Amino acid sequence: MESTKVIHAIYTDDDVLMAAVKKVKAAKHHIEEIYTPFPVHGLDKAMGLAPTRIAITSFIYGCIGLAVAVLMMNYIMIEDWPQDIGGKPSFSYIANMPAFVPIMFELTVFFAAHLMVITFYLRSKMWPFKKAENPDPRTTDDHFLMEVAVHGNEKELQSLLSETGAVELNIVDKEAH
């Protein structure tokens, strides 16, 4: 049976946190999660997290937006209701394409941005009205919390985390939390 105990090490400085993460990882301990009030540059790399693939989804969503724009403009402006606007020919999409570039750009950005946000929320399991999973409300203001799994090595972990500059250590049963 897996241990559900974790140590919450609280820090007040992001540079101290970064050094602590490197020290804990070097000591081969598993960091469950880190809660910060703002993004800390390089923290994902220090924790050994895999790079995100959200940029790939953004590109795919942009391509979908571009395709929707082209198909929509061709149907509306060429096939369904062609109009003579400024003397431009209304029988060819290619002849009108320079006038359609802003629409293609805008729909590409619109699809990429909106679908990426939706993907991020779904991937992060952040549904509407979901209860926050933050273990300490101070991490939304000015504290940083590192959650380290305990596997019968509480004393060793406590001394290691104290050495790294933690201002507070709490042992918590994760299931009860």
matplotlib code that plots the C-alpha trace (Angstrom):
import matplotlib.pyplot as plt

x = [0.0, 1.3, 2.0, -0.4, 1.7, 3.4, 5.6, 4.6, 7.7, 6.9, 9.3, 9.1, 11.5, 11.4, 15.2, 15.4, 12.6, 14.5, 17.7, 15.6, 14.0, 17.4, 18.7, 15.6, 15.8, 19.6, 18.8, 16.4, 13.2, 9.9, 8.3, 4.5, 3.6, 4.7, 2.3, 3.4, 1.7, 3.2, 5.1, 8.7, 10.9, 12.8, 10.8, 9.4, 12.9, 14.3, 11.5, 12.2, 8.8, 8.3, 8.0, 4.4, 2.8, 0.2, 2.1, 1.4, -2.3, -2.2, -0.7, -3.4, -6.2, -4.8, -4.8, -8.4, -9.3, -7.6, -9.5, -12.8, -12.0, -11.2, -14.2, -16.5, -15.4, -15.5, -19.0, -20.4, -18.6, -18.2, -20.7, -23.8, -24.1, -21.5, -21.4, -19.6, -17.6, -15.3, -15.3, -13.6, -14.6, -16.9, -16.4, -13.0, -11.7, -8.1, -8.8, -10.4, -7.9, -5.9, -9.1, -9.7, -6.3, -7.4, -10.3, -8.1, -5.6, -8.3, -10.0, -6.7, -5.9, -9.4, -9.5, -6.0, -6.5, -10.0, -9.5, -6.1, -7.7, -10.4, -7.7, -5.6, -8.6, -9.7, -6.1, -5.6, -9.0, -10.2, -13.9, -16.4, -17.3, -14.5, -13.3, -9.7, -7.1, -4.6, -3.4, -2.4, -4.1, -0.9, 0.5, -1.9, -0.3, 3.4, 4.4, 5.7, 4.8, 6.7, 4.8, 7.3, 6.1, 7.0, 8.0, 9.1, 11.9, 10.3, 13.3, 15.7, 13.3, 12.6, 16.3, 17.0, 14.1, 15.1, 18.6, 17.1, 15.6, 12.0, 10.4, 7.7, 7.4, 4.0, 3.4, 0.0, -2.1, -3.0, -6.3, -7.6, -6.7]
y = [0.0, 3.4, 6.0, 9.0, 11.1, 14.1, 16.9, 20.5, 22.6, 26.3, 28.9, 32.7, 33.2, 31.8, 31.6, 29.6, 27.3, 26.7, 25.8, 23.5, 21.7, 21.0, 19.7, 17.5, 16.1, 15.4, 13.5, 11.3, 12.3, 12.5, 16.0, 15.5, 19.1, 22.7, 25.6, 29.1, 32.5, 33.2, 31.2, 30.5, 30.4, 27.1, 25.3, 22.7, 21.9, 21.7, 19.3, 17.1, 17.6, 16.6, 19.6, 20.6, 19.8, 22.6, 24.5, 21.6, 21.8, 25.6, 25.0, 22.4, 24.7, 27.6, 25.4, 24.4, 28.1, 28.9, 26.1, 27.3, 30.9, 29.8, 27.5, 30.1, 33.0, 30.8, 29.7, 33.1, 35.4, 33.3, 30.5, 31.5, 35.3, 36.8, 40.6, 43.2, 45.1, 47.7, 46.2, 42.9, 39.7, 37.6, 34.3, 33.4, 32.9, 33.3, 36.7, 37.9, 36.4, 39.5, 41.1, 37.9, 37.8, 39.8, 37.4, 34.4, 35.8, 36.7, 33.3, 31.5, 33.5, 33.2, 29.4, 28.9, 31.1, 29.9, 26.2, 26.3, 27.8, 25.2, 22.5, 23.9, 23.9, 20.3, 19.0, 20.7, 19.3, 22.8, 22.5, 25.3, 25.4, 22.9, 23.2, 24.5, 21.9, 24.3, 23.0, 26.4, 29.7, 31.6, 30.2, 32.5, 35.5, 35.3, 31.8, 28.8, 25.2, 22.0, 18.8, 15.8, 12.2, 10.5, 6.8, 6.1, 8.7, 11.6, 12.6, 12.5, 14.5, 17.0, 17.7, 17.9, 20.4, 22.5, 22.7, 24.0, 27.1, 26.0, 28.4, 25.9, 22.1, 20.2, 16.5, 16.0, 12.9, 13.5, 11.5, 13.4, 16.8]
z = [0.0, -0.9, 1.7, 1.6, 3.9, 2.5, 3.9, 3.1, 3.0, 2.9, 1.4, 1.2, -1.7, -5.2, -5.5, -2.2, -3.6, -6.8, -4.9, -2.6, -5.6, -7.0, -3.7, -3.1, -6.6, -6.2, -3.0, -5.1, -3.3, -5.2, -5.3, -5.6, -6.5, -6.0, -5.4, -6.2, -6.3, -9.7, -12.4, -11.5, -14.5, -14.9, -12.1, -14.5, -15.8, -12.2, -11.2, -14.3, -15.8, -19.5, -21.9, -22.7, -26.0, -25.9, -28.6, -31.0, -30.2, -30.8, -34.3, -35.1, -33.8, -35.9, -39.0, -38.3, -37.9, -41.2, -43.0, -41.5, -42.6, -46.2, -46.5, -44.9, -47.1, -50.3, -49.5, -48.4, -50.8, -53.9, -54.0, -52.0, -52.5, -54.9, -54.9, -56.9, -54.2, -55.6, -59.1, -57.8, -59.6, -57.6, -59.4, -58.1, -54.5, -55.6, -57.2, -54.0, -51.6, -50.8, -49.4, -47.3, -45.6, -42.5, -42.0, -42.4, -39.9, -37.3, -37.5, -37.2, -34.0, -32.7, -33.0, -31.7, -28.6, -27.6, -28.2, -26.5, -23.3, -23.4, -23.9, -21.0, -18.6, -19.6, -19.4, -16.0, -14.8, -13.9, -14.4, -13.6, -9.9, -9.0, -5.5, -5.2, -4.4, -3.0, 0.4, 1.8, 0.9, 1.5, -1.7, -3.6, -2.0, -1.0, 0.0, -2.0, -1.0, -2.0, -1.4, -0.9, -0.6, 2.7, 2.5, 6.1, 6.0, 7.8, 10.0, 7.0, 4.9, 7.6, 8.2, 4.4, 3.9, 6.9, 5.4, 2.1, 3.8, 4.5, 7.0, 7.9, 7.7, 8.1, 7.8, 6.2, 5.4, 1.8, 1.9, 4.9, 3.3]

ax = plt.figure().add_subplot(projection="3d")
ax.plot(x, y, z, "-o")
ax.set_aspect("equal")
plt.show()
